[in-house]
């Protein structure tokens, strides 16, 4: 059974801090790893990582994948209160275009002013 | 920016009743999905749909569930006889073949 484990499950930091969220996975056939931000309702897409060692960046957020060690990290620098959310990691297996994502439980990030 | 639209946003139903959750995926997307998230738990895959048929389904997606794309734009999830444990947020998602999923805002289903 495919498994995605995120840590920590919750994290409280002050505005301006840098945070690192972790995601490790065990899947039979790996294709990609995705990060989502979930605020009130729908998960919103952040990054899709397929190749090892290539950092993806979007503003203050960045992420990298290590396919040898089977993990990914999501970094957020200079955090703001608007970064407070649940951050979800999910793995997309290979085997055709229609496979479902396996999600981790998420990291609940709270940024205090 | 294109969106996946779900209706209703919240539905309350009595145990044993049938419910239909509706979704309008992004128009040029080819793959369609339903996920659910029970309160406080992780998002779980239910079913994927491609080329007008189910491509993959999880063990959660039993005979009580069905999906349909009746008119080429809507994508529906039907639960035939709801149980209390079906209470959850149901997310529809769609994607092209090469990029990340776009999720809808979800339908909160409450079975009483």
Interface residues (C-beta under 8 A of the other chain):
Chain A: X34 X36 X41 X42 X43 X44 X45 X48 X88 X90 X96 X97 X98 X99 X100 X101 X102 X103 X104 X105 X106
Chain B: X4 X30 X31 X33 X35 X41 X42 X43 X44 X45 X46 X47 X48 X49 X50 X55 X56 X58 X89 X91 X97 X99 X100 X101 X102 X103 X104 X105 X106
